[in-house]
């Protein structure tokens, strides 16, 4: 069984067709354990809101996507337990604290973080945490 930490950039692609959606969908196959900090939920919601504001999704589609996410077997971890590690990672890598939460969980679980965020992935190349991150196209 494979285990991965996923960020909101991947989770949105499960339900909204865009670049890397097909690759992200591979994570939903049976036998894959999915993990994320609970931060994923507000980031996911904010992305849907942005897509609604840009007329990329209707209100009904937003509600449908939220419902679909609720049935994905995704283990969520409280941000409070990851905060200190996330801050240390962010200070060491110059990445946002939001990114630090996902990286802290990946390090804790010893499972790779899968992202579709090119800036995050490229920004960690050559860092001490690069082995904790995979781009969704690498799956």
C-alpha positions as CSV (number, residue, x, y, z in Angstrom):
1,X,0.0,0.0,0.0
2,X,1.3,3.5,-0.9
3,X,0.9,6.4,1.4
4,X,1.1,10.1,0.4
5,X,0.5,13.5,1.9
6,X,-1.4,15.6,-0.6
7,X,-1.9,19.4,-0.8
8,X,-4.8,21.4,-2.0
9,X,-3.3,21.8,-5.4
10,X,-3.7,18.1,-5.9
11,X,-7.1,17.7,-4.2
12,X,-8.8,20.3,-6.4
13,X,-7.6,18.5,-9.5
14,X,-9.5,15.4,-8.4
15,X,-12.8,17.3,-9.2
16,X,-11.9,20.2,-11.5
17,X,-10.5,19.4,-14.9
18,X,-7.2,21.3,-15.4
19,X,-3.5,20.6,-15.9
20,X,-2.4,17.4,-14.1
21,X,-6.0,16.3,-13.2
22,X,-5.4,12.9,-14.7
23,X,-2.2,12.4,-12.8
24,X,-3.9,13.6,-9.6
25,X,-6.7,11.1,-10.1
26,X,-4.2,8.3,-9.9
27,X,-4.0,8.9,-6.2
28,X,-7.6,8.0,-5.7
29,X,-7.1,4.4,-6.7
30,X,-7.8,1.7,-4.1
31,X,-4.9,0.8,-1.9
32,X,-3.5,4.4,-1.6
33,X,-3.5,6.0,1.8
34,X,-4.0,9.8,1.6
35,X,-3.0,12.2,4.4
36,X,-3.2,16.0,4.8
37,X,-3.1,18.6,7.4
38,X,-6.5,20.1,8.2
39,X,-5.2,23.2,6.5
40,X,-6.2,21.5,3.2
41,X,-9.9,22.3,3.8
42,X,-9.6,26.1,3.9
43,X,-7.1,26.1,1.0
44,X,-9.4,23.8,-1.0
45,X,-12.4,26.0,-0.2
46,X,-10.5,29.2,-1.1
47,X,-9.5,27.7,-4.5
48,X,-13.2,26.8,-5.2
49,X,-14.2,30.3,-4.2
50,X,-11.7,31.8,-6.6
51,X,-12.9,29.6,-9.4
52,X,-16.5,30.6,-8.7
53,X,-15.5,34.3,-8.7
54,X,-13.8,33.9,-12.1
55,X,-16.9,32.1,-13.5
56,X,-14.9,28.8,-13.8
57,X,-17.4,27.0,-11.6
58,X,-21.1,27.5,-10.8
59,X,-22.4,27.6,-7.3
60,X,-23.9,24.2,-7.9
61,X,-20.6,22.8,-9.1
62,X,-18.8,24.3,-6.0
63,X,-21.3,22.5,-3.7
64,X,-20.9,19.3,-5.7
65,X,-17.1,19.4,-5.4
66,X,-17.3,19.9,-1.7
67,X,-19.6,16.9,-1.4
68,X,-17.3,14.8,-3.5
69,X,-14.3,15.7,-1.3
70,X,-16.2,14.6,1.8
71,X,-16.2,11.0,0.6
72,X,-12.5,10.8,-0.3
73,X,-10.7,8.6,2.3
74,X,-8.4,11.4,3.3
75,X,-6.9,11.3,6.9
76,X,-6.7,14.9,8.2
77,X,-4.3,15.9,10.9
78,X,-4.7,18.9,13.2
79,X,-2.6,21.9,12.3
80,X,-1.8,22.6,15.9
81,X,0.3,19.5,16.2
82,X,2.3,20.5,13.1
83,X,2.8,24.3,13.8
84,X,6.2,24.3,15.3
85,X,7.7,22.0,12.7
86,X,6.0,23.9,9.9
87,X,7.5,27.2,11.2
88,X,11.0,25.7,11.4
89,X,10.7,24.2,7.9
90,X,9.4,27.5,6.5
91,X,12.2,29.5,8.1
92,X,14.8,27.0,6.8
93,X,13.4,26.8,3.3
94,X,11.9,30.3,2.7
95,X,8.6,28.6,1.8
96,X,5.3,29.7,3.2
97,X,4.1,28.3,6.5
98,X,1.2,26.9,4.6
99,X,3.7,24.8,2.6
100,X,5.5,24.0,5.8
101,X,2.4,22.3,7.2
102,X,2.3,19.8,4.3
103,X,6.1,19.3,4.5
104,X,6.0,18.8,8.3
105,X,3.3,16.1,7.9
106,X,5.3,14.4,5.1
107,X,8.4,14.3,7.3
108,X,6.4,13.1,10.3
109,X,4.7,10.3,8.4
110,X,7.8,9.5,6.3
111,X,5.6,9.7,3.2
112,X,6.1,11.9,0.2
113,X,4.2,15.1,-0.2
114,X,2.6,15.1,-3.7
115,X,2.0,18.5,-5.1
116,X,0.9,20.1,-8.4
117,X,2.3,23.4,-7.2
118,X,5.3,24.0,-9.6
119,X,6.6,26.9,-7.4
120,X,6.7,24.7,-4.3
121,X,8.3,21.8,-6.1
122,X,10.9,23.8,-7.9
123,X,11.6,25.9,-4.8
124,X,12.6,22.8,-2.9
125,X,14.9,21.4,-5.4
126,X,18.3,20.8,-3.9
127,X,17.1,21.5,-0.4
128,X,17.3,19.1,2.5
129,X,13.6,18.4,2.1
130,X,13.6,17.7,-1.6
131,X,13.4,14.0,-1.0
132,X,10.0,14.6,0.8
133,X,8.3,16.1,-2.3
134,X,7.1,14.7,-5.5
135,X,5.4,16.5,-8.3
136,X,2.1,14.8,-9.3
137,X,3.4,14.1,-12.8
138,X,6.1,11.9,-11.2
139,X,3.5,9.3,-10.0
